[in-house]
Amino acid sequence: MQTKYIDGQVVTGQTPRCVECSCTTPFSHAEPVPFPGASWDRALRVLQYEIARRRFLRLSDDCRPDTRRHKIHSDHFKKQLSLRHLRVIAGLAEHKLVARVADALNVTQPAVSKQINEFEQIAGTPIVTRERNRLFLTPVGERLAEHARLVLGQIDRAAFDLDAMVSGASGPVQVGVVASVAPILLPGAISLFKRSAPRSTIAISEGHFVSLFPSLEAGQIDLLIARIWQPNTFEGVDQTMLFREPVVVVGGRAQQLDNVESMTWAQAAACPWILPQANSVARRALDAMFAGHGLAPPANIIASSALSLNIELLKQTPTLGFFPSSLAASHAARGDLVILPLDTKGLLSEVRCFWRSEDTDVNSPATLFRKCLIEAASQRQTIPFG
């Protein structure tokens, strides 16, 4: 019990406690108790005034946070966190489902759930919210997922650099690539390659699959990178899938296109088009797509695979064309192109690398560059393995 004075009256009641932190400070908010000779209204007004005053003064010293507690928590976080926790939260950011994260990391679902619980205990705050069978990251979880991706990406890069340095590869590499893949994949792969093998030279030849494949068989190029329409196996040639990215229909933003948002394939087929060469795999795939819509291929065509030229043609002429979705989005953001809402159903979305089966030297520059391609392609994904 404690005695207080309000307007000259004696107030006897339980020890008051602050509403902000439950500290025992005079005239903080407490549940009123009956006392003789004082009205409830008068006591309540005095208490409300005191609460407002303390909030204005940003609380008393008893209400200030203990900074030592946060430092101890930070030390605990750094000591207890492991790569397993980072992989799990990076996986949750992409997949949302425990089952999918478990499949991606090749672990069991209980193991993923255990890592989530451990991470929340280490962080001292929830990192996920559950809605039915899906998990959503809290703001804290989203920030931690960003850091996890950066850390795991650096570990992947360190492992790759070490492997490349140990291999000691040197010498020339001849690469053939289709134009729609070169600006998306090669800059990152070449950067990795030159950092690991600075004395090696690399030569790039652009073309389409039909024109480049004989050069691969003849040994004139070491690697062939192309978009695939109907995957096939080739005798004496190995292949691997690098990544998937759909192509989209684009037009110049400055050109006058009627009803762009509601344009149909029939309307688009009547427009002038920029398409690949007639004997290319991409051209055959696009002709088959028009046929699948019950349409004849466009009659008004400019045959070109030169991306820089095609961009200028799209900007200056009322034509349509096909672009990889990432390039199309980049140019649309700059105001050069507009993306049409026409579904290409994943046409030409798979990018593969081909090489001769007899090239088995693990220390050759071609093998190293193939690893660089795989590494650069994997960086397009969300979960680094670390």
NUDO-604784 format. One record per residue (C-alpha): x, y, z; residue in three letters. Coordinates in steps of 0.05 Angstrom, whole numbers, plus 5000, padded with zeros to 4 digits. Layout:
XYZALA
...
END
This chain:
500050005000MET
502350714986GLN
499751405007THR
498951974956LYS
495852664959TYR
490952914907ILE
488153624917ASP
489853594991GLY
486352925000GLN
489552285022VAL
489351734969VAL
490851034993THR
491250474943GLY
495649954909GLN
502550154885THR
501350494817PRO
504850224755ARG
506750574690CYS
502550374630VAL
508750394585GLU
513149904621CYS
509849724688SER
515250094727CYS
513350354796THR
513351104786THR
509151614826PRO
502451814796PHE
503051334737SER
496850984714HIS
493950484764ALA
487150174770GLU
483550644820PRO
481450364888VAL
476150674933PRO
478451194983PHE
474551645030PRO
473152365013GLY
475352374939ALA
471352314876SER
472951824820TRP
472752374767ASP
477852804803ARG
482752224814ALA
481952004741LEU
483452704715ARG
489752754756VAL
492152074733LEU
490752224660GLN
494652874666TYR
500552514696GLU
500551994641ILE
500452534587ALA
506052904622ARG
510452294625ARG
509252124552ARG
511052844534PHE
517552774572LEU
518852114534ARG
517951704597LEU
522151684660SER
529051374666ASP
525850724687ASP
522350674619CYS
528650764577ARG
531050134541PRO
537049764567ASP
542249804511THR
546449264543ARG
540848764531ARG
540948904456HIS
548548824452LYS
548148154486ILE
542547954438HIS
546948154378SER
552747734403ASP
548147134412HIS
545447234341PHE
552447224310LYS
554746614350LYS
548546184338GLN
546946334265LEU
549045794215SER
548945694139LEU
543045214147ARG
538845784175HIS
540946244117LEU
539145724065ARG
532345604096VAL
530246334099ILE
532746454029ALA
528545864006GLY
522446114043LEU
523046784007ALA
522246433941GLU
517945813952HIS
513246004011LYS
511945264023LEU
515944834071VAL
515344234024ALA
518344613966ARG
523944894008VAL
525444184033ALA
525743933960ASP
530244503938ALA
535144393995LEU
534443623993ASN
532443574067VAL
526243344104THR
520343804121GLN
521243714196PRO
528443944187ALA
526144584153VAL
520944714207SER
526344604260LYS
530945104226GLN
525345624224ILE
523945544298ASN
531345594315GLU
532046214272PHE
526246554307GLU
529346384375GLN
536046664352ILE
532947294323ALA
528347384383GLY
522447564339THR
517847204290PRO
520647154219ILE
514546814187VAL
507046844191THR
502846244174ARG
496646264131GLU
493545574118ARG
499245164089ASN
503445754065ARG
508746154100LEU
509946904091PHE
516047274115LEU
515047834165THR
518648494151PRO
524348244195VAL
524347584157GLY
524647944090GLU
530648354111ARG
534147734137LEU
532647374071ALA
536047934033GLU
542347864076HIS
542047104070ALA
542047133994ARG
548047603994LEU
552047174042VAL
550546524006LEU
552046843939GLY
558947053964GLN
560346363990ILE
558346063922ASP
562946553888ARG
568746393934ALA
567945643921ALA
567745763846PHE
573946213847ASP
577845703888LEU
575945153840ASP
577945573780ALA
584645773810MET
586345053827VAL
584744823756SER
589945303726GLY
586345343659ALA
589545753603SER
588745793528GLY
583446023477PRO
576045883479VAL
571445933418GLN
564046043435VAL
558146063388GLY
551746383414VAL
544946613389VAL
543747363392ALA
537847323440SER
542147003494VAL
548847363487ALA
547148013524PRO
543447643579ILE
548547113598LEU
555447243569LEU
557447883606PRO
557047543673GLY
560246903648ALA
566047263614ILE
567247673677SER
567847043718LEU
572246713666PHE
577247283659LYS
577847363734ARG
579546633741SER
583846553678ALA
586347243658PRO
591346983607ARG
586046583569SER
582846893507THR
575546823488ILE
572446923419ALA
564947003410ILE
561246843345SER
553847023337GLU
549046633293GLY
543146163298HIS
543245433319PHE
542945143248VAL
548845553224SER
553145443287LEU
552044703300PHE
556444463242PRO
562144893270SER
561344543337LEU
561643853305GLU
567744053264ALA
571444313326GLY
571545033301GLN
567845263365ILE
568344953434ASP
561445133461LEU
554645293430LEU
549345673470ILE
542345713440ALA
534945733453ARG
531545063442ILE
524744943412TRP
524244183412GLN
529943883453PRO
533743333417ASN
539842903430THR
545642923382PHE
550842383373GLU
557642583400GLY
554843213432VAL
553243333506ASP
548643873530GLN
546044193594THR
540344673609MET
542645353633LEU
536245733649PHE
529145873625ARG
526546543602GLU
520446653558PRO
520247103497VAL
515047653492VAL
512048073436VAL
514448793433VAL
513249413392GLY
516150113390GLY
513050583441ARG
512951153390ALA
509050773337GLN
501550823333GLN
498650143352LEU
491050113360ASP
488349753422ASN
495049503446VAL
492149243512GLU
486848833476SER
490748633414MET
489547923391THR
494147453353TRP
489947553290ALA
490948303294GLN
498348223309ALA
499347753249ALA
496948303203ALA
502448783227CYS
509548833199PRO
514448393238TRP
521848323252ILE
523347583254LEU
529547123253PRO
532146833188GLN
527746333152ALA
532245733163ASN
533245843237SER
530245423293VAL
527146053323ALA
523646223258ARG
520745533251ARG
518345553322ALA
514946223312LEU
511646003247ASP
508945393285ALA
506245843339MET
502246253289PHE
499745603258ALA
497545383328GLY
493045993331HIS
490145813263GLY
493946373228LEU
498746423170ALA
505546703187PRO
506247463177PRO
507447663105ALA
510748343117ASN
517348133148ILE
524348403161ILE
529047813174ALA
534248023225SER
537447743287SER
541648363303ALA
538648613369LEU
541549323365SER
538849403295LEU
532149093314ASN
531249583372ILE
532250183326GLU
527549893274LEU
522249783327LEU
523050503352LYS
522650813282GLN
517850363244THR
510950073260PRO
513449363269THR
512848813321LEU
518148313344GLY
520047783395PHE
524847953452PHE
527247573514PRO
522947803572SER
528748093612SER
531348513554LEU
524248723536ALA
522948953608ALA
529449343609SER
527949713545HIS
520749823565ALA
523050153630ALA
527350633588ARG
521350793544GLY
524250473481ASP
519249893474LEU
512449683496VAL
510748963515ILE
504348693484LEU
499748243525PRO
500247643478LEU
501646963510ASP
507446603476THR
506345983520LYS
513645913539GLY
516145873467LEU
523745843460LEU
524445943535SER
529745413548GLU
537045603539VAL
542145043532ARG
549644953524CYS
552544433476PHE
559644153472TRP
563143563441ARG
563042933483SER
570442803469GLU
572343453505ASP
573243133574THR
579343523599ASP
576943813666VAL
582644323665ASN
581344593595SER
579245323587PRO
572845083552ALA
570944673613THR
572345273657LEU
568045733614PHE
562445223615ARG
562745253691LYS
562546013686CYS
556245963643LEU
552945513694ILE
554945983751GLU
552546603715ALA
545946263698ALA
545046033771SER
545646753794GLN
539046883759ARG
535846423811GLN
533746643880THR
536846113926ILE
544346073926PRO
546645413955PHE
552645683994GLY
END
